[in-house]
Each structure stands twice: as C-alpha cells, then as structure tokens.
Amino acid sequence: MALSYRIIATSILETGLIIAWSSGFIGGTLASKTSSIFLVLFWRFLLAALLLTPLALPQLRRMTRRDIKLQALIGSFAMFGYLATMIAAIDIGVSPGVAALIAALQPLATAALSGGILGERVVPKQWIGLAVGLLGVAVSVIGGFKQTPLTGYALALVSMACIVTATLIAKAKTGTAPILPALTVQCTVTALLFLPLAAFDGGLAPEITFTFGYAVTWFILFSTFGAYGLYWANLKRTSATRVSSLIYLTPPVTAVWAYKMFDEPITMPVVVGFLLCLVGVGLARNGTYRHKTLLMHQD
C-alpha cells in the first residue's frame, strides 16, 4: 500500500513538473514582448525571493553556512547559468526549437554522468528510452535549424551543462535543506546575478505595464514556484536520470501551451514527436522503478 501511494504521488508530481517546466518557454515569449527580458528575469527572482523569505525564515535560520553556500551554488547553475546562456543563444540567432533540442540533451548527459558521480544504475531499457525521447524531441522541432554563429550553439550547450551540473550537485547533496528555504536562497542569489545584466540592458526600473506584470507573474507562479519547486521535489524522490527524462516532454507540451495562448498551430511533427517522447519517458521511468523496487525487497 505504501509503495502504491508513493507511485501515485510521484506520478502527480512528475505530471506537474512537465506542465510547469513547459511554462518557462511560454514565459519567455511573454517576456520578449517587454522592453528587456533580463529586467523581467531580475524582477521575477527578486519578487519570488521576497515572497518566499517570510515563509522560509524559520527554516533559513536553522540552515548552516555550508548549506546556504551549497544552495547558492545550485541556484547559480540551475537558474542564472541555465537561463542567461540560453537567452543569449536565442538572441544570437539559435531558434527556440533548436534551443529546446539542445536542452533536451540533458537527460542523456545526466544519465552518462550519474553512474560515476551518484552511483545510480541506468539499465539498458532506460538508455533506449532516453534515445527514443531524444528522437521525439528532434522530430518535434524539425525544420528549426538555420545559419547561426557557432557561438550561439556553444551557449546553448553551456546552458544544458549548467542544469545538468545543478542536478548532479543537488542529487549528491540531497536532504541537506528543505525545498522552501533552498528555493529562497537560490532565487535571492539569481536575482543578484541578473541585476547587472538588467541594469546594463536599460536599467532596473521597469515600465509598469500589463505585459510586464503578466510576464513576471507568470514566471513567478508557474516557472519558479511550480517548475523549480517540483524539479527539486521530484529529485528528492527518484533518480536524476528519471527526473531529467521528463524534460523530453516539455517541447511538445509547450506546443499545446502555445496553441491555447497564441493560436500557434500544432503540426504533425509535434504530434509524432510527442508520441515518441511518451514512449521514451515511459521506458526511462519504468526501468527506474523496477530497480528501486528490487532494492527495497533486498533491504
């Protein structure tokens, strides 16, 4: 019964993560309609930190200096490094579809490194699932490649490397801090890191418009509290490979968001890619649970 409840709860958290993580790409579209996306990101993380601090204060006071530094490091990679370099890549000319494809290398990179760093076992069925999932993402964004400076693709790869690094650090140090104070520290550090970029891009005082407020609110609720909160929550419950594999479903789910909000058509490649992603993620998830179940029985 306990195992069944855990599986159901994990499935709900994973579904929430897929939806929330996909919202980040929609937030990027909303932010692109403002005067500065860096300004939106600065206020996103500053306001998120201010909202979280009163709630997390009792737990923050109990955190050790080492834990605070660790969460600051994770936030620097997972939030600032991941977002700043991906935005720069798209600004140089990398299409959002190709950027999503490069970001989708995360599960394979995480799986390749998790064995040596985390001691996680990635079974053959999971490797097949990861490969099928990557194929699904590739099909979803087919046609997005164009002539772009190599610097743009390099920045996109750095972005992917940042979230992989943060994932491995967080999983290796799991349990050092509850999610609420950890997220507070991460948002605070990220706001400080985005501050000079926003200032250089036009100043820190935003033009108060509905578009700006909508973009910041969207980012805070869905892409910060929702996406990152659920990412760390899932990482505490399952393996780094399993959590990373869920990222494969974000490009096709983003297409559904875009259809509903911006009337962007859902093409046949997106549908085929989505089905392939479902198969790939299913293989990656099932392999992890069987391995965990066997370990539980052995204990």
N, C-alpha and C positions, 0 to 999 in steps of 0.2 A: 504493500500500500504506500509506504513512504517513498519507494523508488518511483511508483506510478505518479504520485503527486509531484515529485521533483521533475520528472519528464514533462508533465503538463505545464508546470510553472516555467521551466526553461524554454519550452516552445513558445509560450506567450511573450516572454522577454525577448526571444530572438525575433519574433514577428515584429514586435515594437521597434527593435533596433533597425531592422531592414527599412521600415517606413520612416523612422526618424532620421536615419543616416541619409536616405534619399532626399530628405527635405533640404539638406545643405546645398544641393545643386540648384534647387528652386530659389533658395535664399540668395544664392549668387546672382541669379537672373534678376531678382528684385533689387539687389544692391547695385547692379550695373546701371540701373535707371536713376541713380543718385549722382551727386557731384563727385564722390570719391568712395570706392569700395573699401579702402583702408580706413576711412573715417567710420564707416558703418561697422567694420570689424572691431575697431577700437572701442566704440560705444557699446557694441554687443558684449564684449568681455568685461568692460568696466561696470556696466549696469548689472550683468549677471553676478559679478563678484560682490557688488553692493547688496544685491537681493539675497545672496546666499550667506553672507557673513553673519547677520544676526541669528540665523537658524543654526549655523555651524559653530558659533562661538564657543559653547561649552566643550565641544569635541576638539576645536582648534587649540584651546588652552591645554589640553592633555597631550597634544602631539609633541613629539620630541623634535629637536632641531634637525636631526638626521631625517626624520620623516618629512618635514617641511621641505628640506632641500631636495629630497627624492621626488616629491610631487611637483616641485618647481621644475625639475629636470624633465619629468614626464610631460608636463604641460608645454614646455618649450618645444619639445619634439612633436607631440600629438596635435597641438593646436596651432602654435605660431609657425613652426617649421613646415608642417603639412600644408597649412592654408596659404602662407605667404609665398612659398615657392610655386604652388600650383596656380595661384592667381597671376604671378609673374609669368609663368609659362603660357597661360592663356592670353595674357596681354601681349606677349611677343608674337603670338600667332598660332599656337597649338589649339586646334579645335576642341571644344568641350568633350566631344565624343572620343577623340583620341586620348585626351587627358584622362577620361574615365577608364579607357582601356589600359593605360599605363598604370593608373592607380589600382586596377584590378590585378596587377602582378603581385599585390600584397599577399594574398593567401599562399601563393607558391613560394614566395620569398620567406614568409613566416614558417611554412612547413619545412623548408630546407634548413632553416636555422634552429628551429625549436628542438630538434633532436639533440644536437650538440650542446645548446645553451640551456634548455629547460629539461632535457631528459624525456621529452614527450615522444611517444612512438606513433609514427604515421604509417598506417598499414597500406598495402598496395591498393585496396579499394578506395582509400581516401585520395591517393595520388591520381587515380583515374578520375575521381570526382572533381578534383582541382583542375585537371586538364580539360575535362568536359565543360566545367564552369567558365574557364578562360575562353574556350571556343565560343561559348554562348555570348560572352561579353563582346568578343570580336565581331560576331555576326550582328549583334545589336547596333554597333557603332560603325558598321561597314560603310565605306564611302567618305569617311571623315578625314582621311589623310590628305595633306596638301603640302605645298612647298613652304617650309618653315625653317628658320635658322636652327642649327643643331643645339644651340644654347637653350631653346625652348624645350626640346625633348629632354635635355640634360636636367633642367629644372624640374620637370615633371617626374623624372626618375628620383631626384633628390626628395621630392615631396613624398613619393611612395616609401622611400627609405626611412623618412622621418617617422611615419606612422608605424612601420614595422619595428623600428628601434623602440618607440614608446611602448608598443605592445609587448615586446620581449622583456623590457625593464619592468613594466607593471606586473606581468605574469610571474617573473622571477621573484619579485618582492611582494607578492600578493599577501593581503592580510595585515600590512603594516599600518594602514589607515582606513577608516570608513570612507564610503564614497562621498558623502556630503562635504566634509572638510577637505578631502583630497581635491574635489572639483572646485572648491572655493580657492584654494591655493593655485591651482592650475589656471583658473580664469584671471586671477589677480596678476600673475606673472605674465600671462599672454597679453593682457591689456597694457602693461608697462612696455612690453616688446613692440606692440603695434603703435604705441604713442609716437615715436619719432617718424615712423612711416606715414602716419596720418598727418602729422604736423608738416612734414615735407611736401605732402600731396595737396596742401591747400589750407592747413590749419585745423585746430581741434574743435572749433565752434561750428556745429552743423547748422545748416539752413533747415529750420523746423518745418517740415512738410509732411503730408500724409504718406508719401512714398518712402521717405526716410524712416519715419516712425514704424511703418508697416514692415520694412525690411529688418530693422533692428529687433522688433518684437518677434517676428518670425524666427530670426536667428536664435534669440534667447530661449524661447519656449521649445521649439522643435529641434533645432540643430545643436544647442548647447545642453540644456537640461535633459532633453529627450535623447539625442544621439550619443553624446559623450557619457551621460549618466548610464544609459543602457549598455553602452560598449564596455564600460568598466564593470558593470554588474554581471554581464554575461561572461566576461573574462575571469571573474572570481568563481563562476560555477562550472565552466567547462574548459577545454583546451584552447590554446592560442590558435591552432590550426582550424578548429571548428568555428570559432568566432570570426576569424578572418575570412573564412569561406563564405560567410553571409554577405560580404561586400559584393560578391558576384551578382547578387540580386538587385543591387541598388541602381544600375543604369536602366534596366527595363522598368523598374518601379518608378524611377524618375520620369520616364516617358509617360507613364499614366498620370503622374502629378501634372506634367506639362500639358497634357491633353485636357485635363479638367480645368486648369487655371489659365492657360494661354492658347487653348484651341490648337495646339500643335498636333499634327496627325500621327497616329500610331501606325508605323509601316510594317510590312510583312517581316523584314529582317528583325525588327524589335520583338515580334511575336515568336518567331523561331528561336531567337536568342534567349528569350525569357524561358521557353520550354527547356532548352539545353541547360540553362542556369539552374532551373529547378532540379533537373536530373543530377547535375554536378554537386549541388549543395546537399541533396538527399544522400548521395554516396558518401560525401565527406562527413555528414552528421552521423549516419548510421555506424560507420566504422568507429567513430569516437565512442559512442555509447556502448557498443559491444565490448570494446576494450576496457572501459570503465566498469562495466558490469562484472566482467571476469575478475578484475582486480578486487572488487567488493566481495565476491564469493570466496576469493583466495584468502582475504583477510578474516 
